[in-house]
C-alpha cells in the first residue's frame, strides 16, 4: 500500500511522540541514520555536495516512471539521521507531491527548536535542493 506524504510525516511524528527526552529523540535520529543506505561512491562528487551544511552532505537525485528517488549521505551521524527522515518523506514521489508538500514533521517533533542554527540551515538547504530537483524534473516533463 502506497502511503501519502502526510501519512509518512504522521508516522514519524508518532514515532517521536513516544519520547519526552531529547536524548532519546537523538538516539532515534542516529538509528535512522545508521539504517540509511550509503550513497554510491560515484555520486560523491562536488556537484552533489549541498552548500550551506556544516558537515559534508551529498544528495543525488534520479527520476524514473514520473517519480524522484534520492540518495544522500553525510559524514556527521546526526545529519545522516536527518537525511534519512527527509528521504522517508520525499523518496518515490512525483515532482508535484514534493513541490506541494507542507513539511510539518520537523516542527511537530521539535527539530526546529533543538537543532543548532548551522544544522537547521543545512537541513533547509537539503530540502531546498530536493524541491529544486522536483521543479527541474517537472519542467523537463512538461517540455516533453
Secondary structure by P-SEA (a helix, b strand, c coil): ccccaaaaaaaaaaaacccccaaaaaaaaaaaaaaccccccccccccccccccccbbbbbbbbcccbbbbbbccccaaaaaaaaaaaaacccccaaaaaaccccccccccccccccaaaaaaaaaaaaaaaaaaaaaaaaaaac
